[in-house]
Amino acid sequence: MTSSSTARPASTEGQVGRSGRPPRRKKGEGQWALGYNEPLNKNEQSKKDDNPLNVRARIINTYSKRGFASIDPADLRGRFRWMGLYTQRAPGFDGGKTAMLEEEELDDSYFMLRVRSDGELLDAAKLRALGSISTDFARGTADITDRQNIQYHWIEVEDVPEIWDRLDAVGMTSLEACGDSPRPFLGSPVAGVAADEIIDATPALEEIKRRYIGDPAYSNLPRKFKTSASGHPSLDCVPSVNDVSFVGTVHPEHGPGFDLWVGGGLSTNPMLAQKLGVWIPLDEVPDVWEAVVSVFRDYGYRRLRSRARLKFLVADWGKEKFREVLETKYLQRALVDGPSPEAGAAGGDHIGVHEQKDGRFYVGVAPTAGRVNGAILTGVGDVVERYAAAGARLTAQQKLVVLGVAGDDVEALVADLRALGLEAEPSNWRRNTMACTGIEFCKLAIVDTKQRSIDLVAELEQRIPDLDVPITVNVNGCPNACARTQVADIGLKGQLVLDDDGNQVEGFQVHLGGGLGLSDQFGKKLRAHKVTSAGLGDYVTTVVGNYLEDRAVDEAFAD
Ligand code: SF4
């Protein structure tokens, strides 16, 4: 049986409906595997007109020499994303104006640049290169994103070749960091060193990157495709909300390997990934990854951008059919059944000092809401070298972990990182607050997020200084949920709300009680819980204060 025979919509030819008229023909979803090869929207047309990877040469040879005005609009607003470049929001547009303007009307002549880390260990040279790019070309900006990227702002196209040269020199890249492509991977920040690790996914992620990133065969996907792979039992790479996740598990006969989860994603129509209940050995992960991304490329919906994520296909097919198509058409073999890991252990952010399995230590530290800068990144590089540490990794919680620290050096290293503003013993507020890019730079944003979060953390540290439990606060500038609105204890979705005087002002729709890891669930969107940005501190203080007063022993906030 081929998958295409079962997936093809039933033909309506020659049938007559109850009204006596032929039933309306069901519209195709733009699935290549079903023969819908003609582009059905302008994004698809643009990708067909020219493979987005070709824009790299035009940036190097033409645009960087002739300047912003020379950039072809189809490259500027489309293909540049495959190089990790995205026009940033022009200053002066508030959230109210955003709603009335086309995205391109908000274009600035500066770019956001996203550099992928893919869970790799960043040694001193890499950290210094990242820091120097921030200082020399990005007005000092740098954010650690919840996909383990470094994100810069204020980048000018003239500087891009030099930036790429600096990244190339240390083995880093911005290739396919945005766009309808295999986006940056999440890997465990403590891969290979954690004493409780089930299996180290690093070799598989390296091989996937080596084989497939920049391969034109996988550069025209229906939309973005997010990957995570971790063998840490805390589920530290948020597998439930990735398109494909390899999740460490132990098979009773075969030993450590990975289960395969597919179709997770947030934004509108959020869905937790479906667990296939299989067992995949480490060396087969790249082939299975290729098979999953191929299913997405060939069967993913391309007609409507709003339905072009893998989760919609998985929701329509169900996990049984997805597995059948994966096995019969793409792998040409059956996968081994295996146990799906259950809820992860706590501690997936790796903050604090922890002993490694080799007797050295790793130290997880928190900036606030992921915001760092060039001086901090360079400073971390210096710290890594000063103490002969192995390097640093970024986390899916917008944090940073320094690995391979000798026991005698831990105290001094913690103090040096603290001097850089990176705290190994942060308050629970600082530790558990994340924010997306927001209105400062993002064209889709309705509200400010980064500075609002930094101010919120400072306020909450004053008002509830002794918070003794982790309560996650995820601040998002619009419904796209880049900072995972629906899976936080307090998830905040940016929108305009009415203040007490009836004026439209920046604010948030609140989602309460979501979580990942120990409790995979979406927060409840409570209609009455809309809060102005100015009133956010009062709101969180009240909600958390009520919880602290009324909680039973061992009752978590999400309960
Ligand atoms: Fe931009 Fe919205 Fe994503 Fe925030 S959630 S980074 S505002 S698209």
Residues whose N, C-alpha, C, O or C-beta is under 5 A from the ligand:
A	BS01	SF4	C436 T437 G438 C442 L444 A445 N476 G477 C478 N480 A481 C482 A483
